Amino acid sequence: MTRKYFGTDGIRGTANSVPMTADIALRVGMSAGRRFLRGAHRHRVVIGKDTRLSGYMIEPALTAGFISVGMDVVLVGPMPTPAVAMLTRSLRADLGVMISASHNPFQDNGIKLFGPDGYKLSDDVELEIEEMMDNGLTDGLAAPDRLGRATRLDDAVGRYIEFAKNTFPKGLRLGGMKVVVDCANGAAYRVAPTVLWELEAEVLPIGVSPDGFNINKDCGSTASDFMRAKVVEEGADVGIALDGDADRCVISDEKGELIDGDQLMALIAESLHERELLKGNGLVATVMSNLGLERYMQSLGLGLERTKVGDRYVVECMREQGYNVGGEQSGHIILSDHCTTGDGLIAALQVLSVIAQSDKPASEVCRKFDPVPQLLKNVRHNGGQPLENPAVKQAIADGETRLNGTGRVLIRESGTEPLVRVMAEGDDETMVSGVVDHIVETLNDVIAQT
């Protein structure tokens, strides 16, 4: 069935335009609330948000929807996405909601839903909610004496701070370590610096002055230049850059060199393996993770399971096959011993713990393998199915033949835009570039003819 509202990570779009309008948010609240009514008890939903201006519009609309079907609403204010997932479980809520567009600019916003177990909803459940959003909303309205109530959880920040700290090795401290942390003017602007300070690090916080408009603006995990420059300028030992809702992170070493999610997964998996704590004898990554990661895992006698792009698919694979480490090259790291979704701060804490115990600089500790040359180009089209064209299929097949045994080709359509993403990687950088360019040229020729 075609999805009308939900994409690969909840509902997302430009604020005050379909699908991110107050009306649709109201219908999400009413429909999701009805879907998770499951008994005679007082039902409860936790709602968090990041720091976007439009959160002030979406939050009350969702609240009204849930209250109208008899759900009590617990508002926690600006909090990381993984904190909302954690609080949903901790408060034994029936549903959790995060209002955020993650790494997108302020003008976008989104709605992510978590079930009572703290995991993102399945495609099937999201389709059920979509169906209810457009059909018979008034059927589930609560009687006047069964309407829900809204309250604010004043100690939400403190609860998450303690939760995050408890994932750090007992007895270990970060004393003597200077850490730059970039909170992207987003959801973690209060909690992340506090956690690091309470673990005794010397903290240099940036991106901690949200004004509703500056979330992810020239800062955060997708714009890490300022963070990396600050590390070098201040002589810091390490830098951490979170995104707007703090479910992903990237790291900078003391030289200002970026360390991506693939390197972080390798580091964490190897550390757990050495302590006999790695489950599944490997880790889960997406098709976008570098071939170098796969080869490094093999060198350790470990495996790498690949999924399609999206942290939710990584989590599904981890749950089905018993892994406790997974993630994406972009910095979504899922550590299922602690979290039900990606948590940038907790992933960073695991990396800091390895650095602290090694007595070596981050540049030596965190760079586990040399990435294979990888090139990604996007081709915009005007609809249709350009990947079904015989000339495009032949170009892809030719590229796979050229890289046979030394690399791979990955072609996929964007789930949110009319784009074809063309990626290749292999040991020969010149060959990789030639393969990508040939496929892109063929795609552009085909698109120009339609």
C-alpha positions in Angstrom: 0.0 0.0 0.0 1.3 3.5 -0.8 2.2 5.6 2.2 0.5 9.0 2.2 2.0 10.7 5.3 4.7 8.5 6.8 8.2 8.2 5.2 11.3 6.3 6.3 11.4 8.1 9.7 8.0 9.2 10.6 6.2 12.2 9.1 8.4 15.1 7.9 8.0 18.2 5.8 8.0 22.0 5.8 6.3 23.5 8.8 2.8 24.8 8.2 2.6 23.0 4.9 1.2 19.5 4.2 2.0 17.2 5.8 3.4 19.3 8.7 0.3 21.3 9.5 -1.6 21.6 12.8 -4.6 19.8 11.3 -2.5 16.8 10.4 -0.8 16.8 13.7 -4.2 16.8 15.4 -5.3 13.8 13.3 -2.1 12.0 14.1 -2.8 12.4 17.8 -6.4 11.3 17.4 -5.5 8.3 15.3 -2.4 7.1 17.0 -4.2 7.5 20.3 -7.1 5.3 19.2 -4.7 2.7 17.8 -2.9 2.4 21.2 -6.0 2.4 23.4 -5.7 -1.1 24.9 -7.7 -1.6 28.0 -9.6 0.2 30.7 -6.6 1.9 32.4 -5.8 5.6 32.0 -3.7 5.7 28.9 -0.6 7.9 28.7 1.5 9.4 25.9 4.9 11.1 26.3 5.6 14.1 23.9 9.0 15.6 23.4 10.4 18.1 20.9 13.5 19.8 19.7 14.0 23.5 19.6 12.3 24.5 16.3 9.9 27.4 16.3 7.2 25.2 14.7 7.3 22.9 17.7 5.0 25.4 19.5 2.4 24.7 16.8 2.7 21.0 16.5 2.9 20.1 20.2 -0.5 21.6 21.2 -2.2 20.1 18.1 -0.9 16.6 19.0 -1.8 17.2 22.6 -5.4 18.1 21.7 -5.7 15.0 19.5 -4.6 12.6 22.2 -6.7 14.3 24.9 -9.8 14.1 22.6 -9.6 10.2 22.5 -9.0 9.9 26.3 -5.2 9.8 26.5 -3.3 11.7 29.2 -0.3 13.6 27.8 3.0 14.0 29.5 5.0 16.9 28.1 8.8 16.8 28.5 9.8 19.8 26.4 13.1 19.9 24.4 14.7 16.5 24.8 16.7 14.1 22.6 14.7 11.6 20.6 16.2 8.7 22.5 15.2 10.3 25.8 11.6 10.3 24.6 11.9 6.6 23.8 13.5 5.9 27.2 10.8 7.9 29.1 8.1 6.1 27.2 9.3 2.8 28.7 10.2 4.3 32.1 6.8 5.9 32.6 5.0 2.8 31.2 3.3 5.0 28.6 1.3 3.6 25.8 2.9 5.7 23.2 5.8 8.2 22.7 6.1 11.1 20.3 9.1 13.1 19.2 8.5 16.4 17.3 11.7 16.9 15.2 13.1 16.9 11.7 16.4 15.6 13.0 19.3 17.2 11.0 17.0 19.3 8.7 17.0 23.1 8.9 14.5 24.9 11.2 11.8 25.4 8.6 11.2 21.6 8.5 9.6 19.5 11.3 8.5 16.0 11.8 6.6 13.5 14.0 8.2 10.3 15.1 6.2 7.7 17.0 7.3 5.1 19.5 5.4 2.1 20.8 5.1 1.2 24.6 8.4 -0.8 24.2 10.3 2.3 23.1 10.8 1.1 19.6 9.7 3.0 16.4 6.4 1.7 15.0 6.4 -0.8 12.2 5.3 0.0 8.6 2.1 -1.9 9.2 1.1 0.1 12.3 1.9 3.4 10.6 -0.3 2.3 7.7 -3.1 1.6 10.2 -2.7 5.1 11.6 -2.8 6.6 8.2 -6.0 4.8 7.4 -7.6 6.1 10.6 -6.4 9.7 9.9 -8.5 9.9 6.8 -11.5 7.8 7.9 -13.9 8.1 10.8 -12.0 10.2 13.2 -15.1 11.1 15.2 -15.8 7.5 15.9 -13.2 7.3 18.7 -13.9 10.5 20.5 -14.0 10.2 24.3 -17.0 11.1 26.4 -16.7 14.4 28.3 -15.8 12.6 31.6 -13.1 10.5 29.8 -11.1 13.2 28.2 -7.4 13.1 28.9 -5.3 15.6 30.8 -1.9 17.3 30.0 0.9 17.6 32.6 4.5 18.6 32.3 7.3 16.3 33.7 9.6 18.7 35.4 12.4 16.2 36.1 12.6 14.8 32.6 16.0 16.3 32.0 17.4 14.8 35.3 16.0 11.4 34.5 17.7 11.2 31.1 21.0 12.6 32.5 21.1 9.8 35.1 20.1 7.2 32.4 22.9 8.3 30.1 25.5 8.4 32.9 24.6 4.8 33.9 25.7 3.6 30.5 29.2 4.7 31.2 31.6 2.2 32.9 31.3 2.3 36.7 34.3 3.8 38.4 35.6 5.4 35.2 35.9 9.2 35.0 36.7 11.7 32.3 38.9 13.9 34.5 41.7 15.5 32.6 39.9 15.1 29.2 39.0 18.3 27.4 35.8 17.8 25.3 34.2 20.1 22.8 30.5 19.2 22.4 28.3 20.7 19.7 24.6 20.3 20.4 23.5 21.8 17.1 21.3 24.4 19.0 19.0 21.4 19.3 17.3 19.0 21.7 20.5 18.1 23.7 21.6 21.6 24.5 21.0 21.1 28.2 21.6 17.4 28.8 24.8 16.7 26.8 27.1 19.3 28.4 25.7 18.3 31.9 26.4 14.6 31.4 30.0 15.2 30.3 30.6 17.7 33.2 29.2 15.3 35.8 31.6 12.6 34.5 34.3 15.2 35.3 35.3 16.2 31.7 36.4 19.8 31.0 33.5 20.7 28.8 33.6 23.3 26.0 29.9 23.5 24.8 28.9 25.1 21.5 25.6 25.1 19.7 23.8 25.5 23.0 21.9 28.8 22.4 18.7 27.8 20.5 16.4 30.6 19.3 13.9 28.6 17.3 15.7 29.3 14.0 19.3 28.2 14.4 19.0 24.5 14.9 21.6 22.7 12.7 22.6 26.0 11.2 26.3 25.8 10.5 26.7 23.4 13.4 25.9 19.9 14.5 26.8 16.5 13.0 26.1 17.5 9.4 28.1 20.8 9.6 31.0 19.8 11.8 33.6 22.3 10.6 33.1 24.7 13.5 33.3 21.9 16.1 36.5 20.5 14.5 38.1 24.0 14.4 37.2 24.5 18.0 38.9 21.3 19.0 42.2 22.4 17.4 41.9 26.0 18.7 41.3 24.9 22.3 43.7 22.0 22.3 40.9 19.6 23.2 41.3 15.9 23.3 38.1 15.1 21.4 35.0 16.8 19.9 31.5 15.5 19.7 28.8 16.8 17.2 25.2 15.8 17.7 22.3 16.6 15.3 19.1 18.5 16.0 17.4 15.7 17.9 20.6 14.1 19.2 20.0 10.6 17.8 23.3 10.7 15.9 26.8 11.9 16.4 30.2 12.2 14.7 33.5 12.6 16.5 36.6 14.7 15.9 40.0 13.6 17.0 42.5 16.0 18.6 43.8 17.0 15.2 40.3 18.1 14.0 39.9 15.1 11.8 36.4 13.7 11.4 35.6 10.2 12.6 32.3 8.9 11.0 29.8 6.4 12.2 31.5 3.4 10.4 34.7 4.0 12.4 32.7 4.4 15.6 30.8 1.2 15.1 34.1 -0.7 14.5 35.6 0.8 17.7 32.6 0.0 19.8 32.1 -3.5 18.4 35.8 -4.4 18.8 35.8 -3.1 22.4 32.7 -5.2 23.3 34.2 -8.2 21.5 37.4 -8.0 23.5 35.3 -8.0 26.7 33.1 -10.9 25.4 30.0 -8.6 25.4 29.4 -8.4 21.7 26.2 -10.2 20.7 25.5 -11.7 17.3 29.2 -12.1 16.5 29.3 -8.9 14.5 27.2 -5.8 13.8 24.5 -4.4 11.6 25.0 -1.6 9.2 23.2 -0.3 6.1 24.1 -0.7 2.4 25.8 2.7 2.6 28.5 1.7 5.1 32.0 1.6 3.7 33.5 -1.7 2.4 36.5 -1.0 4.6 34.2 -1.6 7.7 33.1 -4.9 6.3 36.7 -6.0 5.7 37.8 -4.9 9.1 35.1 -6.9 10.8 36.1 -9.9 8.8 39.7 -9.4 10.0 38.5 -9.7 13.6 36.6 -12.9 12.7 33.3 -11.0 13.0 30.4 -10.4 10.5 28.6 -7.4 9.1 24.9 -7.7 8.3 23.6 -5.0 5.9 20.1 -3.5 5.7 18.5 -0.9 3.6 19.0 2.8 4.6 17.2 3.9 7.8 18.0 3.3 11.4 14.6 1.6 11.9 15.7 -1.2 9.5 19.0 -1.6 11.4 17.0 -1.9 14.6 14.6 -4.5 13.1 17.6 -6.6 12.0 19.3 -6.3 15.3 16.2 -7.5 17.2 15.5 -10.3 14.8 19.0 -11.7 14.8 20.3 -10.9 18.3 22.9 -8.2 17.6 23.6 -5.4 20.2 25.6 -3.0 17.9 24.3 -1.4 14.7 24.1 1.9 12.9 24.7 4.1 10.0 27.7 5.8 8.5 26.0 9.1 9.2 26.4 8.5 13.0 23.2 6.8 14.0 24.6 4.2 16.5 22.2 1.8 18.1 23.5 0.1 21.3 20.6 -2.2 22.2 22.0 -3.1 25.6 21.1 0.5 26.6 18.7 2.0 24.0 15.9 1.2 21.6 16.9 3.7 19.0 20.0 5.7 18.0 21.5 7.8 20.8 24.3 10.2 19.8 25.2 11.0 23.4 25.4 7.4 24.6 27.3 6.4 21.6 29.8 9.2 22.2 30.1 8.1 25.9 31.1 4.6 24.8 33.8 6.1 22.5 35.1 8.3 25.3 35.3 5.4 27.6 37.6 3.5 25.2 39.8 6.6 24.8 39.9 7.2 28.5 41.0 3.7 29.2 43.6 3.5 26.4 45.8 6.5 27.5 46.2 7.2 23.8 45.0 10.1 21.7 41.7 9.8 19.9 43.5 9.8 16.5 45.1 6.5 17.4 42.1 4.9 19.2 39.2 5.8 16.9 40.5 5.2 13.4 40.3 1.5 13.0 40.5 1.0 9.2 41.3 2.9 6.0 38.1 3.6 4.2 37.8 2.3 0.6 37.3 5.1 -1.9 33.6 5.8 -2.1 31.7 8.3 -4.3 28.1 9.2 -4.2 26.2 11.4 -6.7 22.5 12.4 -6.8 20.6 12.6 -10.1 17.3 14.5 -10.0 14.5 13.3 -12.3 11.0 14.4 -13.2 9.1 11.3 -12.2 8.7 7.9 -13.8 11.1 5.0 -13.4 14.4 5.9 -14.9 16.1 2.9 -13.3 13.9 0.6 -15.5 15.4 2.0 -18.7 17.5 -0.6 -20.6 20.4 1.8 -21.1 20.5 2.6 -17.4 20.4 -1.1 -16.5 23.2 -1.8 -18.9 25.3 1.0 -17.5 24.8 -0.4 -14.0 25.7 -3.9 -15.1 28.9 -2.5 -16.8 29.9 -0.8 -13.6 29.4 -3.9 -11.6 31.5 -5.9 -14.0 34.3 -3.3 -13.9 34.4 -3.4 -10.0 33.9 -7.2 -9.8 35.9 -8.5 -6.8 37.3 -5.1 -5.9 34.2 -3.0 -5.0 30.5 -2.6 -5.4 27.8 -0.4 -7.0 24.7 0.8 -5.1 21.9 2.5 -6.9 18.8 3.5 -4.9 15.9 6.0 -5.2 15.4 8.5 -2.4 12.4 7.9 -0.2 11.8 11.7 0.2 12.8 13.4 -3.1 12.7 12.6 -6.9 16.4 11.6 -6.7 18.4 8.6 -7.8 21.4 8.1 -5.6 24.4 6.6 -7.4 27.2 5.2 -5.2 30.2 3.1 -6.0 33.2 2.1 -3.9 36.4 0.1 -4.6 40.1 -0.1 -4.2 40.8 1.9 -7.4 39.5 5.5 -6.9 39.8 6.4 -10.6 37.8 3.3 -11.6 35.1 4.2 -8.9 34.8 7.7 -10.3 34.5 6.4 -13.9 31.8 3.9 -12.9 29.7 6.6 -11.1 30.2 9.2 -13.9 29.1 6.7 -16.6 25.9 5.7 -14.7 25.1 9.4 -13.9 25.6 10.4 -17.6 23.4 7.6 -18.8 20.7 8.6 -16.3 20.8 12.2 -17.3 20.6 11.3 -21.0 17.5 9.1 -20.3 15.8 11.7 -18.1 16.4 14.4 -20.7 14.6 12.3 -23.3 11.4 11.9 -21.2 
